[in-house]
Amino acid sequence: MDVLNVFGELINTTLVFSTALIFAALGGIFSERSGIVNIGLEGLMIAGAFAAAIATHFAEKAGMDGAAPWIGLIAAIIFGLAFSLIHAVATVTFNANQVVSGVVINFLAAGLTVYLVKILFEGSGQTETLNAVFTKVAIPGLSSIPLIGEAFFKAYPTTYLALILVAVTYYVIYKTPFGLRLRSVGEHPSAADTMGIRVSRYRYIGVMISGALAGLGGATITLTTTSSFSHNTISGQGFIALAAMIFGKWHPVGVLGAALFFGFAQALRNFVQLFDFAKSIPMEFLFMLPYVLTILVLAGAVGRAVPPASLGEPYEPGKR
């Protein structure tokens, strides 16, 4: 076995598993930088994964194989926006408890999507396997570089998109007036209100961007890894994305590093299974590895990661 090739494949697989986490964690940044806790990333990813599977399935049936996965991505964004709007209305307009609202989104998405799948696919617990899914795209010239080419320049389109969005998110949040206003309503909403910034508007926008990006994260899993949707398609990835956001200190670059760390844990689990010594290890232990690391990382991050000052606090105009 060529060590360089194995190492290159390990890095590439890390990127594959990290992509969905990057999307969802970036979405969490927009919501929580505006002051709204988004425990519902898991549910938003479920909604996106479901929408991508259904839209791609029917696009295939219509003979649009080439465009089908892109149609699935668009559907995932729309579904993510719809579910996040529920969270925004509850938390921004009605000042509901943000953690409880997020938990409700998780249960609603999990239950509703499985119910709809059973209706659409005659009682089956999952969608039909998709044929029109994303395939890895090799960048000419760069993909032939030993080790680096295999690792970084032969990836799914969604991976390239996720990496681009890290840079875009950094620019938007830290280099634009919109980003400054978004951060201000998460840090000190009353001061922002005094300066004429509409707190509710920016919190709505933050939560809905969060839904769109988390929906993309869910769609990525459906359209690159599983090729179908069922009740366990997301399987806790939203909570790992939430951990990546906290571990990354609500910063896009930090989130990228944290997502790569958790993606590496999942990739390592898969590679360990290739070796003979892993046959004596129960599969359950290998599959629990990413979640154990999540707990350990969060335990170490407590007290070090400082959230936005007004995160989780409802804002009522006129009350300082």
C-alpha positions as semicolon CSV with decimal commas, in nm:
position;residue;x (nm);y (nm);z (nm)
1;M;0,000;0,000;0,000
2;D;0,147;0,337;-0,109
3;V;0,175;0,550;0,206
4;L;0,152;0,878;0,014
5;N;-0,164;0,770;-0,167
6;V;-0,323;0,651;0,157
7;F;-0,240;0,978;0,329
8;G;-0,374;1,175;0,033
9;E;-0,698;0,977;0,039
10;L;-0,728;1,031;0,415
11;I;-0,703;1,407;0,370
12;N;-0,948;1,397;0,080
13;T;-1,196;1,194;0,285
14;T;-1,153;1,442;0,568
15;L;-1,263;1,719;0,332
16;V;-1,564;1,512;0,224
17;F;-1,684;1,465;0,583
18;S;-1,599;1,824;0,677
19;T;-1,796;1,990;0,399
20;A;-2,142;1,952;0,553
21;L;-2,007;2,063;0,890
22;I;-1,853;2,375;0,735
23;F;-2,183;2,477;0,574
24;A;-2,387;2,423;0,889
25;A;-2,134;2,582;1,125
26;L;-2,102;2,891;0,902
27;G;-2,480;2,916;0,914
28;G;-2,467;2,895;1,292
29;I;-2,224;3,188;1,294
30;F;-2,472;3,417;1,116
31;S;-2,752;3,327;1,356
32;E;-2,554;3,346;1,677
33;R;-2,359;3,656;1,578
34;S;-2,699;3,824;1,554
35;G;-2,781;3,707;1,908
36;I;-3,007;3,408;1,832
37;V;-2,904;3,067;1,964
38;N;-2,954;2,804;1,695
39;I;-2,972;2,460;1,851
40;G;-3,183;2,369;1,547
41;L;-2,891;2,317;1,308
42;E;-2,959;1,944;1,319
43;G;-3,320;1,993;1,212
44;L;-3,223;2,242;0,943
45;M;-2,973;1,992;0,801
46;I;-3,241;1,721;0,805
47;A;-3,477;1,950;0,616
48;G;-3,207;2,025;0,358
49;A;-3,112;1,660;0,315
50;F;-3,477;1,565;0,264
51;A;-3,547;1,845;0,016
52;A;-3,234;1,764;-0,184
53;A;-3,328;1,396;-0,207
54;I;-3,687;1,463;-0,312
55;A;-3,606;1,739;-0,562
56;T;-3,322;1,540;-0,718
57;H;-3,540;1,228;-0,740
58;F;-3,816;1,407;-0,931
59;A;-3,564;1,591;-1,148
60;E;-3,424;1,251;-1,243
61;K;-3,773;1,130;-1,329
62;A;-3,812;1,435;-1,553
63;G;-3,491;1,348;-1,738
64;M;-3,287;1,638;-1,601
65;D;-2,998;1,423;-1,475
66;G;-2,729;1,684;-1,538
67;A;-2,909;1,959;-1,348
68;A;-3,072;1,732;-1,087
69;P;-2,818;1,768;-0,803
70;W;-2,809;2,146;-0,848
71;I;-3,188;2,153;-0,833
72;G;-3,154;1,951;-0,513
73;L;-2,921;2,215;-0,367
74;I;-3,166;2,492;-0,448
75;A;-3,451;2,296;-0,290
76;A;-3,239;2,241;0,021
77;I;-3,179;2,616;0,053
78;I;-3,553;2,684;0,024
79;F;-3,646;2,421;0,283
80;G;-3,374;2,541;0,516
81;L;-3,506;2,896;0,486
82;A;-3,861;2,779;0,556
83;F;-3,768;2,591;0,873
84;S;-3,542;2,871;0,994
85;L;-3,826;3,119;0,944
86;I;-4,025;2,925;1,204
87;H;-3,736;2,963;1,447
88;A;-3,702;3,334;1,363
89;V;-4,070;3,408;1,415
90;A;-4,074;3,224;1,749
91;T;-3,756;3,379;1,887
92;V;-3,744;3,728;1,734
93;T;-4,112;3,820;1,704
94;F;-4,253;3,633;2,004
95;N;-3,937;3,623;2,221
96;A;-3,973;3,247;2,279
97;N;-3,696;3,061;2,455
98;Q;-3,435;3,016;2,185
99;V;-3,306;2,678;2,303
100;V;-3,657;2,534;2,327
101;S;-3,745;2,668;1,981
102;G;-3,432;2,508;1,835
103;V;-3,517;2,174;1,994
104;V;-3,867;2,198;1,847
105;I;-3,717;2,256;1,501
106;N;-3,508;1,941;1,544
107;F;-3,808;1,725;1,637
108;L;-4,034;1,884;1,376
109;A;-3,786;1,828;1,093
110;A;-3,707;1,471;1,200
111;G;-4,072;1,370;1,230
112;L;-4,216;1,557;0,933
113;T;-3,954;1,447;0,681
114;V;-3,981;1,078;0,767
115;Y;-4,361;1,105;0,749
116;L;-4,342;1,267;0,405
117;V;-4,095;1,005;0,282
118;K;-4,335;0,729;0,384
119;I;-4,616;0,903;0,195
120;L;-4,413;0,967;-0,120
121;F;-4,245;0,624;-0,133
122;E;-4,534;0,395;-0,038
123;G;-4,443;0,333;0,322
124;S;-4,070;0,296;0,269
125;G;-3,848;0,443;0,538
126;Q;-3,613;0,601;0,284
127;T;-3,609;0,752;-0,062
128;E;-3,498;0,563;-0,370
129;T;-3,124;0,564;-0,434
130;L;-3,029;0,865;-0,644
131;N;-2,825;0,826;-0,961
132;A;-2,780;1,195;-1,041
133;V;-2,551;1,291;-0,755
134;F;-2,231;1,494;-0,747
135;T;-1,906;1,334;-0,855
136;K;-1,557;1,451;-0,771
137;V;-1,413;1,717;-1,000
138;A;-1,038;1,712;-1,066
139;I;-0,873;2,047;-1,135
140;P;-0,658;2,000;-1,447
141;G;-0,287;2,010;-1,375
142;L;-0,319;2,057;-1,000
143;S;-0,487;1,721;-0,941
144;S;-0,182;1,537;-1,079
145;I;0,055;1,679;-0,815
146;P;0,171;1,393;-0,590
147;L;-0,014;1,379;-0,255
148;I;-0,141;1,739;-0,270
149;G;-0,334;1,681;-0,592
150;E;-0,515;1,375;-0,462
151;A;-0,582;1,543;-0,129
152;F;-0,703;1,888;-0,227
153;F;-0,770;1,918;-0,599
154;K;-0,999;1,624;-0,664
155;A;-1,311;1,698;-0,465
156;Y;-1,688;1,739;-0,489
157;P;-1,820;2,075;-0,615
158;T;-1,981;2,127;-0,274
159;T;-1,639;2,105;-0,107
160;Y;-1,500;2,380;-0,327
161;L;-1,815;2,585;-0,258
162;A;-1,780;2,538;0,119
163;L;-1,418;2,655;0,117
164;I;-1,512;2,960;-0,089
165;L;-1,794;3,041;0,152
166;V;-1,549;3,045;0,444
167;A;-1,370;3,336;0,278
168;V;-1,698;3,502;0,178
169;T;-1,835;3,471;0,532
170;Y;-1,520;3,622;0,680
171;Y;-1,540;3,915;0,439
172;V;-1,913;3,973;0,494
173;I;-1,898;3,959;0,874
174;Y;-1,578;4,153;0,931
175;K;-1,535;4,378;0,626
176;T;-1,883;4,503;0,536
177;P;-2,137;4,741;0,699
178;F;-2,388;4,455;0,705
179;G;-2,149;4,237;0,906
180;L;-2,077;4,518;1,151
181;R;-2,449;4,574;1,208
182;L;-2,512;4,200;1,243
183;R;-2,243;4,171;1,509
184;S;-2,366;4,482;1,686
185;V;-2,717;4,343;1,737
186;G;-2,561;4,030;1,886
187;E;-2,330;4,221;2,117
188;H;-2,538;4,518;2,228
189;P;-2,882;4,536;2,063
190;S;-3,001;4,839;2,258
191;A;-2,700;5,042;2,146
192;A;-2,753;4,923;1,788
193;D;-3,119;5,026;1,811
194;T;-3,017;5,369;1,934
195;M;-2,797;5,406;1,625
196;G;-3,097;5,331;1,401
197;I;-3,017;4,966;1,328
198;R;-3,332;4,754;1,311
199;V;-3,247;4,472;1,548
200;S;-3,536;4,244;1,450
201;R;-3,457;4,274;1,079
202;Y;-3,094;4,176;1,123
203;R;-3,180;3,889;1,354
204;Y;-3,430;3,758;1,100
205;I;-3,168;3,781;0,827
206;G;-2,906;3,607;1,044
207;V;-3,136;3,317;1,129
208;M;-3,253;3,273;0,771
209;I;-2,898;3,273;0,632
210;S;-2,828;3,012;0,895
211;G;-3,114;2,801;0,763
212;A;-3,000;2,831;0,402
213;L;-2,643;2,726;0,482
214;A;-2,746;2,444;0,715
215;G;-2,981;2,321;0,443
216;L;-2,685;2,315;0,205
217;G;-2,497;2,110;0,463
218;G;-2,773;1,852;0,476
219;A;-2,798;1,842;0,097
220;T;-2,424;1,779;0,075
221;I;-2,459;1,456;0,272
222;T;-2,746;1,336;0,054
223;L;-2,582;1,427;-0,276
224;T;-2,228;1,305;-0,207
225;T;-2,222;1,043;0,068
226;T;-2,551;0,856;0,111
227;S;-2,730;0,908;-0,227
228;S;-3,063;0,879;-0,043
229;F;-3,252;1,015;0,256
230;S;-3,370;0,827;0,564
231;H;-3,421;0,897;0,935
232;N;-3,049;0,851;1,008
233;T;-2,899;1,043;0,714
234;I;-2,784;1,336;0,930
235;S;-2,731;1,130;1,245
236;G;-2,606;1,405;1,476
237;Q;-2,402;1,602;1,221
238;G;-2,590;1,918;1,313
239;F;-2,481;1,888;1,674
240;I;-2,120;1,831;1,566
241;A;-2,148;2,145;1,349
242;L;-2,274;2,330;1,656
243;A;-1,970;2,207;1,847
244;A;-1,744;2,316;1,559
245;M;-1,895;2,664;1,572
246;I;-1,830;2,692;1,948
247;F;-1,484;2,538;1,924
248;G;-1,410;2,777;1,636
249;K;-1,514;3,069;1,858
250;W;-1,783;3,193;1,620
251;H;-1,516;3,285;1,364
252;P;-1,519;3,150;1,004
253;V;-1,153;3,049;1,002
254;G;-1,182;2,888;1,344
255;V;-1,492;2,704;1,226
256;L;-1,301;2,573;0,924
257;G;-1,029;2,432;1,149
258;A;-1,280;2,277;1,388
259;A;-1,484;2,123;1,104
260;L;-1,168;1,973;0,954
261;F;-1,082;1,827;1,295
262;F;-1,420;1,659;1,331
263;G;-1,413;1,553;0,966
264;F;-1,074;1,394;1,025
265;A;-1,220;1,196;1,318
266;Q;-1,487;1,054;1,087
267;A;-1,241;0,984;0,806
268;L;-1,004;0,812;1,048
269;R;-1,289;0,590;1,163
270;N;-1,339;0,473;0,805
271;F;-0,969;0,415;0,740
272;V;-0,913;0,224;1,062
273;Q;-1,164;-0,032;0,941
274;L;-0,930;-0,119;0,652
275;F;-0,667;-0,266;0,884
276;D;-0,673;-0,615;1,034
277;F;-0,635;-0,503;1,395
278;A;-0,963;-0,309;1,366
279;K;-1,157;-0,633;1,319
280;S;-1,125;-0,702;1,690
281;I;-1,274;-0,362;1,776
282;P;-1,656;-0,349;1,797
283;M;-1,798;-0,132;1,519
284;E;-1,996;0,067;1,774
285;F;-1,672;0,197;1,926
286;L;-1,547;0,315;1,588
287;F;-1,873;0,491;1,507
288;M;-1,886;0,666;1,844
289;L;-1,535;0,814;1,797
290;P;-1,644;1,148;1,639
291;Y;-1,904;1,204;1,912
292;V;-1,664;1,123;2,193
293;L;-1,418;1,372;2,045
294;T;-1,699;1,628;2,027
295;I;-1,765;1,592;2,399
296;L;-1,396;1,612;2,487
297;V;-1,340;1,918;2,270
298;L;-1,642;2,099;2,412
299;A;-1,532;2,016;2,764
300;G;-1,194;2,172;2,690
301;A;-1,348;2,473;2,516
302;V;-1,575;2,570;2,807
303;G;-1,458;2,898;2,953
304;R;-1,230;2,973;2,657
305;A;-1,484;3,036;2,383
306;V;-1,658;3,368;2,451
307;P;-1,994;3,397;2,272
308;P;-2,156;3,723;2,156
309;A;-2,252;3,923;2,465
310;S;-2,628;3,919;2,402
311;L;-2,651;3,566;2,266
312;G;-2,975;3,405;2,378
313;E;-3,125;3,725;2,518
314;P;-3,450;3,846;2,360
315;Y;-3,467;4,213;2,273
316;E;-3,772;4,430;2,323
317;P;-3,750;4,785;2,182
318;G;-3,777;5,048;2,452
319;K;-3,620;4,825;2,719
320;R;-3,254;4,898;2,788
